Amino acid sequence: MKRISLGAALVIAAIGAGAATPAQAELVNAKNPATIKAIVESQGWPATLITKAGEDPYLESNRNGLKFLVLFMNCTDHKDCKTLQYYMGFNDAKDTTLDRLNDWNRQKRFARAYRDDSGDPVLEMDVDVDFAGIPRENLGETLNTWAALMDSYREFIFEK
């Protein structure tokens, strides 16, 4: 029986351990708006990054004719943002009652509905990507959830 040197055994063990360890997930956060833009676009949705002096950045996008924003929140000097908010509204449904919006909020999770300052029914969903961030796949999944909520909200607001 051949003897394996301690060095060779350590090399073999290290190779085996590396093969058994799953790949580290790429973490994303709100500090780089271009990364978030790329993730939105990877969903097949157009995205335009808007930056204005003295304001936090945001993305304009749409899916199936529903326009929405991805707002960068909790920023320091309009950069180094910590959280995201998905936001949409309907300016042609001002007759939506507060009771109706409260029904949405009682029945649904993950996003809240209310009337904005103009009386439009809006929908918001917060996404916390602070600290080291969250896996890229998880952020993509929040966009899938958002897409389903947007569709449901449109039906909810305009059903008679």
N, C-alpha and C positions, 0 to 999 in steps of 0.2 A: 504494500500500500504506500503510495506517495504521500509525502508530507507537503502541505501548502504553507508557504511562509506567512507570517503574521501580516506583512505588508500586502501580499496578494489577497489574503482573506479580507482585509479592510477595504481594498479596492472593490472586490466583488460585492461585499456587503453594501458599500456606498452606491454602487450602480443599481443594485436590487432595490434599495430604499428609495432612490430617485424615481425608479420606474413605478413603484407602488404609490407614490404620492401624487394626488391629483394636481393639475395645473392651477396655479394661483389665479383667481378671478381678477380681471381688471377692475379696479375701483374708479368710479367717476364721482365728481362733486361739481358744485356750481361755480367754482373759481375760474373755469375756462368755458365761456359761452360757446366757443366754436365746437367743443366736444359735444355739448348738449345739442347744438344745431345738427351735427352729424348723426347723432342718435335719432333725432326726430326725422331726419331725411332717410335714415335706414328703414324707417317704418313705411316709406313710400310717400311721405307727405312733404310738400315744399316747406322751406323754412327760410325766413329772412331775419338776420340779426340786426336789431335796431339799437344804435348807441347815440345818445344825445348828451351834449355837455351838461353836467350837473344833474343827470338822471341815471338811475340804475338801468342796465341793459335789459332787453326783452327780445323774444322771438315772436314773429307773426307767422302763423301757419294756418292750414285748413285741411280738413278731411271730409270727403263726401259733401262738399259745399258748406260745411260748418267751419266758420272762422274761429280761431282761438289764439290765445297768447300763452307763452311760457315766460312768466315773470321771474327775474332773478331777485331774490329777497335777502334781507339781512346782510346787506353789503357794507363794506367799509370804503368810504370815498368812491362809491359807485363801481367797485371791483371787489375781488375777494369775497364773493357772495357765499352764503352758507345754505340757503334753501331755495326751492323752486315753488312756484304756484302756477297751476294750469287754470286758465280763466276764459270764460265765454259768456256771451249774453245775447238776448234778443231785443232789439229796439222796436220790434213790431208786435210786442205782446204785453203792452203796459197794463192791459186789463186783467192780467193774472193776479189773483187775490193773494193776500198774505196767508190766508187759510190754506190755499192750494200749495203755496211754497212750504208751509209747515208740514203738509202731508208728505211732500217729497222728503223733507228732512227726517220725518219719523220713519219712513219706509226704506230709505237708502243709506248706505254706508259710504265712506271714503270721500264724498264731496258734499258741499253744502250749497243750498240755494237761498237767495235773498233778492231784494230789490236794491239796485244801486241808487246813487243820488239822483239819477234821471228817471227813476221809476221802472227801469228795465229789469226783467228777471235775469239774474246771472247765476252762474255755477262756478264754484272754485274747488280746487283740490290741491292741498299742500303736500309737498314731497320734501322730506328732510334728508339732505345729502351732506350734512355737516361732518366735521372731523375728517376721517380718512376717506369718506365717501361710501357708496354702496356699489355692489357689483353691477357692471354695465347691463347684464341681462335683467337684473331687477329693475333698473330704471326703464328699460324697454317694456317690462311688464306693467309698470305704472302707466305707461302710455297706452298699452292695450286696455287697461282698466278705464282710463280716461276716455278712450274712444267709445267703449260700451256705455259709459255714463253720458257722454254727449248725445249719442243716439237715443238713449232712454229719456233724457231730459227734453230733447226736441219733441218726442212723441208725447211726453207728459204735459208739456206746455201747450201744445197745439191740439190735443185730443178734445173732442167735444162730447 
